[in-house]
Amino acid sequence: MAKKIKLTKRKKRYLAKSWLGLLVLAIIAGYNFYQDHKTIKPGERFEVTLNECIDGDTAWFDVDGKNTKVRFLYIDTPESTNQIEAYGKEASEYTKNELTTAKTIELELNNDGDQTDKYDRLLAWVFVDGELLQEKLAREGLVEKFYDYGYDYTYKQEIIAADNQAKEEHLGIYNK
C-alpha cells in the first residue's frame, strides 16, 4: 500500500504557484503559436509589404510580420535568374516596377487547391493598386506558360483573355 503524503500549507502554496506559473506559460506559448500561424482565409485579400522582388513571378513579402516567399499563382514567366530565357529580364523588371511603385499590394489565396507549393512558397494572386498583377503580365506578353492543376482558379479566364490579347497584338514573347 502506498504511503499517504501529508502536504503542509507551505508545500500546497508552492505547488499552487508552480501550477499557476505553468498555466500562464502555456497560455503565452499558445498565443504566440496562434499569432505565428493565423489562418488567412482563401478568397479574401490582405495587404502586404514588399521585401524583395526575385523575378517575374516570385517575391518576398511581409505577411503579418513574417518574411514570406510568394509564388504568383497560375502563371510562369520566363526565367531571369540562372538560365536566362528570352523576355526573362523584361518580366522581372516589369514585376519589380509594378511592386515597387504600387501604393498598395494585396495578396489573395485561391479558394481551391494548395496554399503552398513543394518549395513551401505561399501561392497567391497578387494585386497592385487593385489590379491583378498576373493579368497585367499576361497582357504584356510576359507569361510563357500556365500552371493549371485542374483547380478552380479564381482569375483564370481574365488571365487567358489578357494572354490572348497579347498574342493578337504580338507583344512580349509573341513578338515574331
N, C-alpha and C positions, 0 to 999 in steps of 0.2 A: 504494500500500500504506500502511496506517495505521501510524503510528509507535507503537511499544510504549512505554507509560509505566511507568517504574520507580517503585514506591512505597517510601518509606523506612519504617522501623519507626514513626517518629513519625506519618506520614500514615496508616499502617494502623491505629494505635491511635485516631487521631482519627475515621477512618471507622467503626471498630467501635463507638466510643462514640456516634457520631451515629445509627447504625442501631439500637443498643440503646435510645437515647432515643426514637426514633420508634416503636419497637415498644412501649415502655411507654406512650407517649401513645395509641397505637391501642388497646391493651388497656383503658386507663382510659375512653376515649371509647366503646368498645363496651360496657363495663359500665354506664356512665351511660345509654346508649341503651336497654339491656336494662331497667334499673330504671324508666325512664320509660314503657316500653311492655310491661310484664309482661302476659301474656295471662291474663285472668280466664276461667276455664272455665265455659261455659254449664251451667246446672243445679246449680251449687254456690253456696251462699250465702257471702257475705263481709261482715264487719262494716264499717260506715262511721260517720262523724260528720256530723251536720247542720251546715251552714254557714249556710244561709238557705232559708226556705220562700218560694217565689214565688207559688204559687196552689194550687188543689186537686189539680193533677196534675203539678206541676213543682217541683223543689227543687235546691239546690246542696249537694253532699256532699263531704267529704274522702275521696277514694278513693286509698289508698296514697300519701298526702301530696300529692295533686294535687286542687285545687278543680275538681269535675266537675259539670256541669249534667245532671240526670237527669230524663227524661220517663217518667212511670209507664206501664208497658205496658198496652195493650189498652183503657184507659178514657179518656173525655174528660169532665171536669167542666165545669159552666157557668163562663163567664168572670167573673173578679173584677177584672181589670185592663182598661184601655182601654174596650171596650164591655161594660159590666157587664150580666150576664144574671141572671134570677131564680135564686136559690139559689147564685149565684157566690160571694158573700161567705161564705155558710154552708159551702160546700165548702172554701173556702180556710181558714177558721177551724178547721174540723174537722181538716183535714190538718195545719195548724200546731200545733194542740193535741196531736194524736197524735204528731207528730215531736218536739216539744219536751219532752214528758213521758215519752217512751219511755226505758227503761233501756238497751235495745239496739235498734239499727237495722241491718238487714241488707238487702243487695240480692242479687238473683239474675237472671242473664241467661237469656233463653228459649233452649231447645235448638234452636229452628228460627227462621229469619228473620234480619233485620238486627239488628245490635247498636247501631247509631246511626241517627238519623233524618236528614232532609235539612238540619236545622239543627245537625248534629253533636252532638246531645244523646244521652247514653247511654240506651238503652231498657232498663228493668229492672222486675222485680217488687220491691215494697218491703214489707219485713216489720218491724213494730213489736212488740217483745217476743214474737216468734214468730208473730204473726198477720198475714195478708196485708192490707195497707192498701187495696188496690184492692177487695177483697171487703168490707171494712168500709164503705168509701164507698158501694158499691152497696147494701149492706144498709140504709143510712140514706137511700137515695133521692137520692143526690148525684151520680149518674153520668147524664149526658144522652145519651151515645151510646158505642158501642164501635168501636174501630179494629180491624177484622178483615180482614187482607190475605190470608187463606187459609192462614196458617201453622198449625202445631200448637201452639196456645197452652197452656202447661202448666196454667194455673189457670182457663181459660175457663169450664168447667162450674160451678165454685164461684161465680164472679162472676155468671154468668147466674142461678143459683139465688138468690143474695142479692138481685139486682135484682128478680126475680120476687116475692120475699118483700116487698120494699119496695112494689111495685105493689099487692099484696094488702092491705097494711096502710096504704096511702095515705100513705106517708112522703115527705118531701122534695118533689122535682119531681112526684110522683104525688099530692100533697095537693090534691085538687079537690073 
